[in-house]
Amino acid sequence: MIKPTSTSHPVDPIPTVAPTPTEWQHAGDSGMRTLWIVFAVMVITSGVFALLSWNVPVSRRLYHVITTLITITAALSYFAMASGQGVSYNCVAVRDHHKHVPDTFHDVCRQVYWARYVDWSITTPLLLLDLCLLAGIDGAHTLMAIAADVIMILSGMFAAFGAEGTAQRWGWYAIGLLAYIFVIWHVALHGSRMVRAKGQGVKRLFTGLALFTLVLWTAYPIVWGVADGARRTTVDTEIMLYAVLDILAKVGFGLWLLFSHRRIPETNVEVGGWWSHGLASEGRIRIGDEE
C-alpha cells in the first residue's frame, strides 16, 4: 500500500471575517435637550408675538399673525421631535475592505427628522410672505417665490431619504439649490426694485431682513450637505446647528420685523373687509322681512 507522506508545508486555515453589526446614528442626551430647549423658546416667543399684537388694530395685525404662526408651527415641530415622533431611519450599505477575503458590507442607519421638513414647508413660505408684503411685491411673484420655496424644501426631504452615493440623493439636492435661486430672484432682486416706492425706512428694513434671511438660508444647505448628505457630523451636532439657524431665522426675524414695524408707519398693511369686520349684514334673513 502507498502510504501518504507528510508535507513540511501545512495548509493555512481559510481566514474568516465576523460581520460588522449595523451601526445606528441617533440623537443623544445633548441633542434631545436641545430639542426641548428650542421647543420652549418657540412657545415663549409665540406668546410674546401675541402680546405685541394686542394694542394693534386688527386691520394692521397681518405681520403679527403671520409671524406668530411661524413660531407656533416651529414649536409643534420641535415638540414632535423631542418626544420621539417625526423621525425615521435612512439605512445605507457601507463596504468593509479586507486583505485576504472578499469585502463585506454593513448597514449604517441614521436618524432623519422628517418633522423638520414639514415645519420648513409651512414656516418658510410664511417668512417669504412677510418679506413680499413688506416690499410690496405683486401677487404673481409672491406665488412663484412660495412655490419655488416648497419645491426646495421637498427636494431636501427626498434627498435626505435617497440612496447613498447615487444621483438620486444629490440630484434632489441640486434641484433644491436651483429652486433656491428662483426664490432669491423673485424676492430679493424683484423686491429690491418694488420697495423703492415705499420710502427709505422701509427700504432699509427690507434690505436688512432680506440679507439676514439670505445668509441664514444659505447656511441650511451647507449643514445638510455635511450632516444628512455626507454624514460627516453626529446627529447631536446636526440638531444643534439647525437649532441655532431656526432660532435666528424665526425668532430673530420676527422680533426684528415686529419692533421695526411699530416704528415705521409706511410698513402698515391695511386689511379691511372680512379680515377686520367680519361678514357684512347684507343678505341675512330677518324676521318680518318681505319676500
Order of alpha helices (4+ residues) and beta strands (2+ residues): beta-alpha-alpha-beta-beta-alpha-alpha-alpha-alpha-alpha-alpha-alpha-alpha
